[in-house]
Amino acid sequence: MNSSLKLCPNKVVQFLGKSPEEFRKEDIIRFVSENGIRMVNFMYPADDNRLKTLNFVINSEEYLDSILTYGERVDGSSLFPFIEAGNSDLYVIPRYSTAFVDPFAEIPTLTLLCSFFGKEGKPLSSAPDQTLRKACEAFTEKTGMEFYAMGELEYYVIYDDNGLFPASDQKGYHESAPYAKFNDFRAECMDLIAQAGGQIKYGHNEVGNFTLDGKIYEQNEIEFLPIPALQAADNLMIAKWIIRTLGAKKGYDVTFAPKITAGKAGSGLHIHFKIMKDGQNLMIENGVLSDTAKKAIAGILTYAPAITAMGNKVPTSYFRLVPHQEAPTSVCWGDRNRSVLVRVPLGWTGENDMVSQANPLEAGHKSVAPQKQTVELRSADGSADVYQLMAGMAAAARIGFEMEDSLQKAEEMYVSVNIHNDENKAKLESLKSLPDSCAASADALAEQRAAFEAYDVFSPEMIDGIINKLRSYDDKNLRKQMEGSHKMMELVRKFWHCG
């Protein structure tokens, strides 16, 4: 077995001794036949941003071979509003590289994520995964580079308060047990996500921590590693399914909702990206942020209002995007600055040998600095369609390389300190603001849609669907109307399980 696979928790990888990208149909059949697998599940994303499931009982090797080769028919009109009922049949075809053993099934079950195909046997252009695939292909074709991404998945766990070791209100960041109550739950989620192929970086408690009406509300975060964007989106979809399913089995309420209640930390879905070529991270050059990174940032900022339509899909998304809440409101970027829309976090670019200072026995240790630098988009939340969101980012980043003035634009939108400080008042007034409602996001996407439809990345049907759904909320003045109103919580509960 490849030494890099020895610690992989995915049971299919362990058994086959191959990386997922190398899986063939014959490998899947062998795993099923030699590991007592009695069922196969197909899972695929739909318009509501949740994974759907189709179950198969394996009654013969011939039948298994058939479904792995030809997939199955599904009713597309029940999955996507842009597909008419009169001509709705779609094929779902499994992607072997996504195979994992279902951690919840009592009957041994292998699960695979699927892609959608139309009646001609061609990929469905409006499918979420196909949109992201096309965005990444266009990025590579036009730049010669690859677009990698990762998510920071924030969520709240809610359960009865027994009164023991109460946590400090809104002081939950990296809290440990016994003040943190759901560390074990998060660790179990992480283990199952990793078994399902998720590439996890770490997990921890987040800031949000409070009690209300006899319930503990504890915010957690699981952060992933940067990998090719389509795989990164798959990771997030599987992770949300696992966290919710395990929570339900334990009797916990779990929500990825952008806003929980007034005055408490909301949950975001920060997306990091990096640009790769020949295995090298191009975000840093000579120890500083590269022009490559700045061009991509300029493109994403230019089209950030429209990207909000893909990453903030419910009215309560815009209760989170308000000043002084560590959530962005203005279109700008900066270093290590959590008030900006696009943030450049620390990236291990310093020259000091930190390990030998922390561990004197390692004095003289020589190592090459890790290529960890990423750039973070901070606007999105759990209501996002992660495939659309990452596709929008990849498309906008690509345009950053096509714009002649991208480096100038990047310079104009840079801020060095908190954008809400008094010294930045003039700068703040010069910057564009993010949309403040679903309606405003829809308008922004309508205005900028040509950029996303270029190179056939986003289909017109998908863009129309996003716009129509956002406008259906009729929330243009909702945020202002809800200020100080008890009706805000009714709306929060309505979108409690968005995405």
C-alpha positions in Angstrom: 0.0 0.0 0.0 1.1 3.6 -0.7 2.6 4.9 2.5 0.4 8.0 2.3 -2.7 5.8 2.5 -1.8 3.8 5.6 -3.6 6.2 8.0 -6.6 6.9 5.7 -9.8 6.1 7.8 -11.9 5.4 4.7 -12.5 1.6 4.7 -12.7 1.4 0.9 -9.3 3.0 0.6 -7.9 0.7 3.3 -9.1 -2.4 1.6 -8.2 -1.5 -2.0 -4.9 0.2 -1.1 -5.6 2.9 -3.7 -6.4 6.6 -3.5 -10.0 7.3 -4.4 -9.1 8.9 -7.7 -7.8 5.5 -8.8 -11.0 3.5 -8.0 -12.4 1.5 -10.9 -15.8 -0.3 -11.2 -14.0 -3.6 -10.7 -12.6 -2.3 -7.4 -16.1 -1.3 -6.1 -17.5 -4.8 -7.1 -14.6 -6.5 -5.3 -15.1 -4.4 -2.2 -18.8 -5.2 -2.1 -18.4 -8.9 -2.7 -15.5 -9.4 -0.2 -16.8 -7.2 2.6 -20.4 -8.5 3.1 -22.0 -5.3 1.6 -25.7 -6.0 1.1 -26.9 -2.6 -0.1 -25.7 0.3 -2.2 -26.9 3.9 -1.8 -26.7 6.6 -4.4 -26.7 10.2 -3.0 -26.9 13.4 -5.0 -27.6 17.1 -4.3 -30.9 18.8 -5.1 -32.2 22.4 -5.3 -32.7 22.5 -1.5 -29.0 22.0 -1.0 -29.5 18.6 0.7 -28.3 15.2 -0.4 -31.1 12.8 -1.6 -30.8 9.0 -1.4 -31.7 6.0 -3.6 -31.3 2.5 -2.1 -30.4 -0.7 -3.9 -30.4 -4.2 -2.6 -27.6 -6.2 -4.1 -29.1 -9.5 -5.3 -26.4 -10.5 -7.9 -23.1 -9.4 -9.2 -24.7 -8.8 -12.6 -27.2 -6.3 -11.0 -24.4 -4.6 -9.1 -22.4 -4.2 -12.3 -25.5 -2.8 -14.1 -26.2 0.0 -11.6 -22.5 0.9 -11.3 -22.4 1.2 -15.1 -25.7 2.6 -16.1 -26.9 4.3 -12.9 -30.7 4.7 -12.5 -33.5 7.0 -13.6 -34.9 9.7 -11.3 -37.6 12.4 -11.5 -35.7 15.6 -12.1 -38.8 17.8 -11.7 -39.0 16.7 -8.1 -35.3 17.7 -7.5 -35.0 20.9 -9.5 -37.7 23.6 -10.3 -36.2 24.4 -13.7 -37.0 20.9 -15.0 -40.5 20.5 -16.4 -42.6 17.5 -15.2 -43.5 16.6 -18.8 -39.8 15.9 -19.7 -38.3 15.2 -16.3 -36.3 12.0 -16.4 -32.7 12.2 -15.5 -30.0 9.6 -15.0 -27.9 9.5 -11.8 -24.5 7.9 -12.4 -22.2 7.0 -9.5 -18.7 8.5 -9.1 -16.6 5.7 -7.9 -14.0 8.0 -6.2 -16.7 9.0 -3.6 -17.4 5.5 -2.3 -17.6 5.0 1.5 -19.3 2.7 3.9 -22.4 4.2 5.4 -21.6 4.7 9.1 -25.3 4.7 10.2 -26.7 1.8 8.2 -27.5 -1.4 10.2 -27.4 -3.4 7.0 -23.8 -3.1 5.6 -24.1 -0.4 2.9 -21.8 1.2 0.4 -22.7 4.8 -0.5 -21.5 6.7 -3.6 -22.2 10.3 -4.7 -23.7 10.7 -8.2 -23.7 13.1 -11.1 -26.8 13.9 -13.2 -27.1 13.2 -16.9 -29.8 14.1 -19.4 -31.7 11.9 -21.9 -28.9 12.1 -24.5 -26.4 10.7 -22.0 -24.6 14.1 -21.6 -23.9 15.7 -18.2 -26.9 17.9 -17.1 -25.5 21.4 -17.6 -27.7 22.9 -14.8 -26.7 20.3 -12.2 -24.8 21.7 -9.1 -21.8 19.4 -9.4 -21.6 19.9 -13.2 -21.6 23.6 -12.8 -18.7 23.5 -10.4 -16.8 21.0 -12.7 -17.3 23.4 -15.6 -16.1 26.4 -13.6 -12.9 24.6 -12.5 -12.3 23.4 -16.1 -12.7 26.9 -17.5 -10.4 28.3 -14.8 -7.7 25.7 -15.7 -8.2 26.2 -19.4 -7.8 30.0 -19.3 -5.1 30.3 -16.6 -3.2 27.0 -16.7 -3.7 26.6 -13.0 -6.1 24.7 -10.6 -8.7 26.1 -8.2 -8.6 24.5 -4.8 -11.1 25.2 -2.0 -12.1 24.2 1.6 -14.9 25.1 4.0 -15.2 26.2 7.6 -18.4 24.6 8.6 -20.0 26.3 11.6 -23.1 24.9 13.4 -25.0 25.1 16.7 -25.8 22.1 18.9 -28.8 22.6 21.2 -29.8 20.4 24.1 -31.1 20.5 27.7 -29.1 22.5 30.2 -28.3 20.5 33.4 -26.7 23.6 35.0 -23.3 22.0 35.5 -20.1 24.0 34.5 -21.9 26.8 32.7 -20.0 28.3 29.8 -19.3 32.0 29.5 -21.8 33.8 27.3 -20.3 34.4 23.8 -16.9 33.2 25.1 -16.9 29.7 23.6 -13.9 30.0 21.3 -11.8 26.8 21.6 -13.4 26.0 25.0 -12.7 22.6 26.5 -14.8 20.2 28.5 -16.5 20.4 31.0 -17.5 23.9 30.0 -17.9 22.8 26.4 -20.6 20.1 26.3 -20.4 18.7 22.8 -16.7 18.2 22.2 -17.2 14.4 22.1 -20.1 14.8 19.7 -17.9 16.9 17.4 -15.1 14.4 17.6 -17.4 11.5 16.7 -18.8 13.6 13.7 -15.2 14.2 12.5 -14.3 10.6 12.7 -17.3 9.6 10.7 -16.8 12.3 8.1 -13.2 11.2 7.7 -14.4 7.6 7.2 -16.6 8.9 4.5 -13.7 10.5 2.7 -13.8 14.0 4.2 -10.4 15.7 4.3 -10.5 17.4 7.7 -8.0 19.9 9.1 -9.4 20.3 12.6 -12.4 21.0 14.8 -13.1 23.2 17.8 -15.7 25.1 19.7 -16.6 28.5 18.3 -17.5 31.8 20.0 -21.3 31.3 20.2 -22.2 29.8 23.6 -25.3 30.7 25.6 -28.4 29.3 27.4 -32.0 30.2 26.6 -35.2 28.8 28.0 -33.5 25.8 29.6 -31.4 24.9 26.6 -27.7 25.1 25.9 -26.8 26.6 22.5 -23.2 25.7 21.7 -21.4 26.7 18.4 -18.9 24.3 16.9 -16.7 24.4 13.8 -15.2 21.7 11.6 -12.6 23.0 9.1 -11.4 21.1 6.1 -8.2 20.9 4.1 -7.9 22.6 0.7 -8.4 20.1 -2.1 -9.8 20.4 -5.7 -13.0 22.4 -5.5 -15.5 19.7 -6.5 -14.1 17.3 -3.9 -14.3 20.2 -1.3 -18.0 20.7 -2.1 -18.6 16.9 -1.8 -16.9 17.0 1.6 -19.2 19.7 2.9 -22.4 18.0 1.7 -21.4 14.7 3.3 -20.3 16.4 6.5 -23.7 18.2 6.9 -25.5 15.0 6.4 -23.4 13.2 9.0 -23.6 15.9 11.6 -27.4 16.1 11.3 -27.9 12.3 11.2 -25.7 11.7 14.3 -27.3 14.6 16.1 -30.8 13.2 15.4 -29.7 9.7 16.8 -28.5 11.4 20.0 -31.5 13.6 20.4 -29.6 16.8 19.7 -31.0 19.6 17.6 -28.3 20.8 15.1 -28.6 23.9 12.9 -26.4 25.5 10.3 -28.7 28.5 10.2 -26.9 31.9 9.7 -28.6 33.5 12.6 -29.8 32.0 15.9 -31.1 34.9 17.9 -30.4 38.6 18.2 -27.1 39.6 19.8 -25.5 36.2 19.5 -22.9 34.9 17.1 -24.3 33.7 13.8 -22.9 30.8 11.8 -21.0 31.3 8.6 -19.6 29.0 6.0 -16.2 30.7 5.2 -14.7 29.3 2.0 -10.9 29.4 1.6 -9.3 29.0 -1.8 -5.8 28.6 -3.2 -4.4 28.4 -6.7 -2.1 25.5 -7.6 0.1 24.6 -10.5 2.3 21.5 -10.8 1.8 20.8 -7.1 2.9 24.2 -6.0 0.8 26.8 -4.1 1.0 30.1 -6.1 -0.6 32.3 -3.4 2.8 33.3 -2.1 5.9 34.7 -3.9 9.1 35.6 -2.0 7.3 35.4 1.3 4.5 37.8 0.4 1.1 37.5 -1.2 1.6 37.0 -4.9 0.1 38.9 -7.9 -1.6 35.7 -8.8 -3.5 35.8 -5.5 -4.3 39.5 -5.8 -5.7 39.0 -9.3 -8.0 36.2 -8.1 -9.0 38.4 -5.1 -9.9 41.3 -7.4 -12.1 39.1 -9.5 -13.9 37.7 -6.5 -14.5 41.1 -5.0 -15.7 42.5 -8.3 -18.4 39.9 -8.5 -19.0 39.5 -4.8 -22.5 41.0 -4.9 -23.7 38.3 -7.3 -21.8 35.6 -5.4 -23.9 36.5 -2.4 -26.9 35.1 -4.3 -25.2 31.7 -4.3 -23.9 31.8 -0.7 -26.7 33.5 1.3 -30.0 32.0 0.1 -32.5 32.8 2.9 -33.7 36.1 4.4 -32.1 35.4 7.8 -28.7 35.3 6.0 -28.8 39.1 5.9 -29.5 39.4 9.7 -25.9 38.0 10.0 -24.3 40.4 7.5 -24.4 43.4 9.7 -21.6 45.6 11.1 -19.5 44.7 14.2 -20.5 41.0 14.1 -17.3 39.6 12.6 -19.3 39.3 9.4 -18.6 41.4 6.3 -20.7 44.2 5.0 -18.4 46.0 2.6 -16.6 44.7 -0.5 -12.9 44.9 0.5 -10.0 42.7 1.6 -7.2 42.7 4.1 -4.6 40.7 6.1 -5.7 38.8 9.2 -8.7 41.2 9.4 -12.1 39.7 10.3 -14.1 42.8 9.3 -13.4 42.4 5.6 -15.1 40.3 2.9 -11.9 38.6 1.8 -9.3 37.9 4.4 -5.7 36.7 4.0 -4.9 34.6 7.1 -1.5 33.8 8.5 0.3 31.4 6.1 3.5 30.2 7.8 5.6 32.6 5.7 7.9 33.8 8.5 11.6 32.7 8.6 11.8 32.0 12.4 12.1 28.3 13.3 9.2 28.1 15.8 9.4 24.4 16.5 13.0 24.5 17.9 12.0 27.5 20.1 9.0 25.5 21.5 11.1 22.3 21.6 14.8 23.0 22.4 15.8 19.4 21.5 14.9 20.2 17.9 17.5 22.9 17.7 19.1 23.0 14.3 15.9 21.5 12.8 15.7 22.3 9.1 12.5 22.1 7.2 10.8 23.7 4.2 8.0 26.0 5.1 4.6 24.4 4.3 2.6 25.8 1.4 -0.5 26.5 3.5 -1.4 30.0 2.4 -5.1 30.4 1.5 -7.4 33.3 1.0 -10.8 33.3 2.7 -14.3 34.5 1.5 -16.2 35.3 4.7 -19.8 36.1 3.4 -21.4 32.7 2.9 -23.4 30.7 5.4 -25.1 27.3 5.8 -27.9 28.2 3.4 -25.4 28.2 0.5 -25.5 25.8 -2.4 -21.8 24.9 -2.0 -21.4 23.8 -5.6 -22.8 27.1 -6.9 -20.8 29.1 -4.4 -17.5 27.5 -5.3 -18.3 27.7 -9.0 -19.1 31.4 -8.6 -15.8 31.9 -6.8 -13.8 30.0 -9.5 -15.5 31.9 -12.3 -14.9 35.2 -10.6 -11.3 34.3 -9.8 -10.8 33.4 -13.5 -12.1 36.8 -14.6 -9.6 38.4 -12.2 -6.9 37.1 -14.6 -8.8 38.4 -17.6 -9.2 42.0 -16.3 -6.4 44.3 -17.3 -6.7 46.4 -14.1 -7.1 43.7 -11.6 -4.0 44.6 -9.6 -5.1 48.2 -9.4 -8.6 47.1 -8.3 -7.0 44.9 -5.6 -5.0 47.9 -4.3 -8.1 50.2 -4.2 -10.1 47.6 -2.2 -7.4 46.8 0.3 -7.8 47.9 4.0 -5.1 47.5 6.6 -7.2 47.6 9.8 -10.8 47.2 10.9 -13.0 48.8 8.3 -15.3 50.1 10.9 -12.6 52.1 12.7 -13.1 55.9 12.6 -9.8 56.2 10.7 -11.4 54.2 7.9 -14.6 56.2 7.6 -13.7 57.8 4.2 -12.5 54.4 2.9 -15.7 52.8 4.0 -17.8 55.3 2.2 -15.9 54.6 -1.0 -16.5 50.9 -1.0 -19.4 49.0 -2.4 -21.7 47.3 0.1 -22.8 43.7 0.0 -26.5 43.1 -0.7 -28.7 43.4 2.4 -31.5 41.0 1.3 -32.3 38.1 -0.9 -34.0 40.6 -3.3 -30.9 42.7 -3.5 -28.7 39.6 -4.1 -31.1 38.6 -6.9 -30.7 42.0 -8.5 -26.9 41.8 -8.2 -26.9 38.4 -9.9 -29.2 39.6 -12.7 -26.8 42.5 -13.3 -23.7 40.4 -13.3 -25.0 37.1 -14.7 -23.1 37.3 -18.0 -19.9 36.8 -16.2 -21.1 33.5 -14.7 -22.7 32.3 -17.9 -19.5 32.8 -19.9 -17.8 29.6 -21.1 -21.2 27.8 -20.4 -20.3 27.6 -16.7 -23.7 28.5 -15.2 -26.7 27.7 -17.4 -29.3 30.4 -18.0 -31.8 28.1 -16.4 -29.8 27.9 -13.2 -29.3 31.6 -13.0 -33.0 32.2 -13.6 -33.8 29.7 -10.9 -31.6 31.3 -8.3 -33.0 34.8 -9.1 -36.6 33.7 -9.0 -36.2 31.8 -5.7 -34.5 34.8 -4.0 -37.1 37.2 -5.2 -39.9 35.0 -4.0 -39.0 35.9 -0.4 -40.0 39.5 -1.1 -37.6 40.7 1.7 -36.3 44.0 0.3 -37.0 45.9 3.5 -37.4 42.9 5.9 -34.2 43.5 7.9 -35.2 47.0 8.8 -38.7 46.0 9.6 -37.5 43.2 11.9 -35.2 45.4 14.0 -36.2 44.9 17.7 -39.2 42.7 16.7 -40.1 39.4 18.3 -41.2 38.2 14.8 -37.5 37.9 13.9 -37.4 34.6 15.9 -40.4 33.3 14.0 -38.4 33.9 10.8 -35.2 32.3 12.3 -37.2 29.2 13.1 -38.7 29.1 9.6 -35.1 28.8 8.2 -33.7 26.8 11.1 -32.7 23.8 8.8 -31.8 25.7 5.7 -29.2 24.2 3.3 
